[in-house]
Amino acid sequence: MKHPESKIVITNLIKIYGDQPHVALKLFRLGETRDSIFKATGHTLGLADVSLTINQGELFVVMGLSGSGKSTLVRCINRLINPTSGHIYIDGEDIAHVDEKRMRSIRLTKVSMVFQGFGLFPHKTVAENVEYGLKVKGIDSAKRRKKALETLELVGLAQWGDYLPSSLSGGMQQRVGLARALATDADILLMDEAFSALDPLIRREMQGELLRLQKELHKTIVFISHDIQEALKIGDRIAVMKDGAIVQIGTPEAIITQPTDDYIRDFTEDVNRAQVLTIGSIRGETIPLIFSQDSPTVALGKMSDPVRENMCVVDADSKPVGMVNKRSLESALKQEKSDITEVMQIEFTQVKADTKLEDTFPLYQQGLPVVIVDEQGKFQGIVELADVLANISNPGK
């Protein structure tokens, strides 16, 4: 298995707001809390010893309530805010300690940012807005116009290049902001509450658009959000922050099913688990039957779990070819049938492991479990409707 390649590595990052941060830093290192440091010094602890790794091509969401430190964190990554202490490695280079000239070069070549308020120039056309980063890089007008139009086409706005931003809806303006960030071909996109100002419907559309683009471009994206539903929908992994510190980092499924404390539990209490959990995450260990090898007698012996009424039959390549149940197998034995194919049902449903539980509900209408297969179509397990229903009920309620 190939291990993911680290793109951004943050270690022991601390940010203190105030005129004498090192006084507050000393108190923090002595174990004082955010509140006690503020009372003693009037300084605010923005980031409290944050360490995390973001992998190449990952859509990493940082979420938390207002004041949790999430925006401070993302703005430290491109040094719009200078950290008080700690390290930020991008491609192995500690950008927390480079000079401003080097940092400007990194912003021009490696890191682009998409802001909540779009940040478009009202007097420039849509295409000129998208070209802006390329112009700063010194790229000639013909090349940057070509790149701008290509990027606008990528986000579905090719025909709007000559219009002013005021002609566009909020969702379209946010697409222009995204196009401007993409046009520079930066490896890393920082998105600070990028969709928060949009209406709910447009926001959902932009979330879908971001996922579509990410499938195509494989950028490393750090996405800041205060919305748990948004985080769970788009994030490969999520870091939940509180009072400047990381409370939990994990996949959407891990955040839902393995909350580390009551804070995370409260955050996820009202989440529709069926929209987050995948069928692959709830499959148990199931042994398939082997086509033309296992007899009904052998099949019944393998079906020892009293809860399991069905088993999948696979061929020599481990690909599902049918389904059998206890009753049909017992009937076959009474009739002295030795061939499992005589009682095997060949109409059944197969899905990939990353299918959301919500999308599997209609698949249980024929009364059979759903068979999970991998990318090569090989058997991975079966999931009964009872398994799905047990996992979508919130144990915290």
Residue pairs with C-beta under 8 A, 6 or more apart in sequence:
4 55
4 56
4 57
4 58
5 55
5 56
6 53
6 54
6 55
6 56
6 89
7 54
7 55
7 56
7 57
7 58
7 90
7 91
7 187
7 188
7 220
8 53
8 54
8 77
8 88
8 89
8 90
8 188
8 220
8 222
9 52
9 53
9 54
9 87
9 88
9 89
10 50
10 51
10 52
10 53
10 73
10 77
10 86
10 87
10 88
10 89
11 51
11 86
11 87
11 89
12 49
12 50
12 51
12 85
12 86
12 87
13 47
13 49
13 50
13 51
13 73
13 76
13 83
13 85
13 86
13 87
13 88
13 96
14 25
14 28
14 45
14 47
14 48
14 49
14 50
14 83
14 84
14 85
14 86
15 45
15 46
15 47
15 69
15 72
15 76
15 81
15 83
15 84
15 244
16 24
16 25
16 28
16 37
16 43
16 44
16 45
16 46
16 84
17 43
17 44
17 46
18 24
18 41
18 42
18 43
18 44
20 41
20 43
21 43
21 84
22 84
23 41
23 43
24 37
24 40
24 41
24 43
24 45
25 84
25 85
27 36
27 37
27 40
27 41
28 37
28 45
28 48
28 49
32 40
34 44
34 45
34 48
34 243
34 244
37 43
37 45
38 44
38 45
45 243
45 244
46 69
46 72
46 81
46 244
47 69
47 72
47 73
47 76
47 83
47 86
47 244
47 245
48 69
48 243
48 244
48 245
49 86
49 245
50 69
50 73
50 86
50 244
50 245
50 246
51 246
52 239
52 246
52 249
54 60
54 220
54 222
55 220
56 187
56 220
57 218
57 219
57 220
58 220
58 221
58 236
58 237
59 210
59 211
59 214
59 221
59 223
59 234
59 235
59 236
60 220
60 221
60 222
60 223
60 235
60 236
60 237
60 238
60 239
61 223
61 224
61 225
61 230
61 231
61 234
61 235
61 237
61 238
61 239
62 70
62 73
62 74
62 222
62 223
62 224
62 225
62 238
62 239
62 241
63 70
63 224
63 225
63 226
63 227
63 228
63 230
63 231
63 238
63 239
63 240
63 241
64 70
64 226
64 240
64 241
64 242
65 226
65 242
66 226
67 243
68 241
68 242
68 243
68 244
69 241
69 243
69 244
69 245
70 224
70 225
70 226
70 241
71 192
71 193
71 224
72 81
72 244
73 224
73 241
74 190
74 192
74 222
74 224
75 81
75 192
76 82
76 83
76 88
76 96
77 88
77 90
77 111
77 188
77 190
77 222
78 103
78 106
78 107
78 111
78 113
78 190
79 95
79 96
79 103
79 107
80 113
82 96
83 96
86 96
87 94
87 96
87 97
88 94
88 95
88 96
89 95
90 106
90 110
90 111
90 188
91 110
91 187
95 102
95 103
95 106
98 106
108 133
108 136
108 137
108 184
109 137
109 184
109 186
110 186
110 187
110 188
111 186
111 187
111 188
111 190
112 133
112 180
112 181
112 182
112 184
112 186
112 188
112 189
112 190
113 181
113 189
113 190
113 191
113 192
114 174
114 177
114 178
114 180
114 181
114 189
114 190
114 191
114 192
114 194
115 177
115 192
115 194
116 192
116 193
116 194
116 196
116 197
117 197
118 165
118 170
118 173
118 174
118 176
118 177
118 197
119 177
120 129
120 165
120 173
120 176
120 177
120 180
121 128
121 129
121 132
121 165
122 164
122 165
122 166
123 164
124 132
124 164
124 165
125 161
125 162
125 163
125 164
126 152
126 157
126 160
126 161
126 162
126 163
126 164
126 165
126 168
126 176
127 145
127 148
127 149
127 152
127 161
127 162
128 148
129 165
129 176
129 180
130 148
130 151
130 152
130 161
130 176
130 179
130 180
130 183
131 144
131 145
131 147
131 148
131 183
132 180
133 180
133 181
133 183
133 184
134 143
134 144
134 147
134 148
134 183
134 184
135 144
137 184
139 147
144 183
147 183
148 161
148 179
148 183
149 158
149 161
151 179
151 180
151 182
151 183
152 158
152 160
152 161
152 176
152 179
154 179
154 182
154 213
154 216
155 175
155 176
155 178
155 179
155 182
155 209
155 213
156 175
156 209
157 172
157 175
157 176
157 179
160 167
160 168
160 172
160 176
165 173
165 176
168 176
169 202
170 197
170 198
170 199
170 202
171 198
171 199
171 202
171 205
171 206
174 194
174 195
174 197
174 198
174 202
174 206
175 206
175 209
177 194
178 194
178 209
178 210
178 213
181 189
182 189
182 213
182 217
182 219
186 219
187 219
187 220
188 219
188 220
188 221
188 222
189 219
189 220
189 221
189 222
190 221
190 222
190 224
191 221
191 222
191 223
191 224
192 224
193 224
193 225
193 226
194 206
194 223
194 224
195 203
195 206
195 207
195 225
195 230
196 203
196 225
196 226
196 227
198 206
203 230
207 230
207 233
207 234
210 221
210 223
210 234
211 234
213 219
214 221
223 231
223 234
223 235
225 231
228 267
228 268
228 271
229 271
231 238
231 252
232 238
232 252
232 255
232 256
232 271
232 275
232 276
233 252
233 275
235 251
235 252
236 251
237 249
237 250
237 251
238 249
238 250
238 251
238 252
238 255
239 246
239 248
239 249
240 246
240 247
240 248
240 249
240 255
240 263
240 264
240 267
241 247
242 263
247 260
247 261
247 263
247 264
248 255
248 259
248 260
248 261
248 264
250 258
252 276
253 276
253 277
253 278
253 281
255 264
255 268
256 268
256 271
256 273
256 276
256 277
257 277
257 281
259 265
259 267
259 268
265 396
268 396
269 394
269 396
269 397
271 394
272 358
273 357
273 391
273 392
273 393
273 394
274 356
274 357
274 358
274 361
274 388
274 392
275 356
275 357
275 358
276 356
277 356
277 357
277 391
277 392
278 353
278 354
278 355
278 356
278 357
279 351
279 353
279 355
279 356
279 357
279 360
279 370
279 372
279 383
279 388
280 352
280 353
280 354
280 355
280 372
280 380
280 381
281 353
282 357
282 383
282 387
282 388
282 391
283 353
283 372
283 380
283 381
283 382
283 383
283 387
284 381
284 383
284 387
285 381
286 308
286 311
286 312
286 381
286 382
287 302
287 311
288 311
288 312
288 313
288 314
288 318
288 320
288 379
289 298
289 299
289 302
289 311
289 312
289 313
289 314
289 324
289 340
290 313
290 314
290 315
290 316
291 313
291 314
291 315
291 316
291 321
291 322
291 340
291 341
292 341
294 302
294 313
294 340
295 338
295 339
295 340
296 329
296 332
296 333
296 337
296 338
296 340
296 343
297 333
299 311
299 324
299 329
299 340
300 326
300 329
300 330
300 333
302 311
303 311
303 326
303 329
307 386
308 384
309 325
309 326
309 327
309 384
310 323
310 324
310 325
310 326
310 368
310 369
310 382
310 384
311 323
311 324
311 325
311 382
312 320
312 322
312 323
312 348
312 371
312 379
312 382
313 320
313 321
313 322
313 323
313 324
313 340
313 344
314 320
314 321
314 378
314 379
315 321
317 378
318 378
318 379
319 373
319 377
319 378
319 379
320 348
320 350
320 371
320 373
320 377
320 379
321 344
321 346
322 341
322 344
322 345
322 346
322 348
323 344
323 345
323 348
323 368
323 369
323 371
324 340
324 343
324 344
324 345
328 343
328 345
329 340
329 343
331 343
332 340
332 342
332 343
337 343
345 368
347 366
348 366
348 368
348 371
349 363
349 366
349 368
349 370
349 371
350 370
350 371
350 372
350 373
350 377
351 360
351 363
351 370
351 371
351 372
351 373
352 372
352 373
352 374
352 375
353 372
353 373
353 374
353 380
357 388
357 391
357 392
360 370
360 383
360 388
361 388
363 370
364 370
364 385
364 388
369 382
369 383
369 384
369 385
370 382
370 383
371 379
371 381
371 382
372 379
372 380
372 381
372 382
372 383
373 379
373 380
374 380
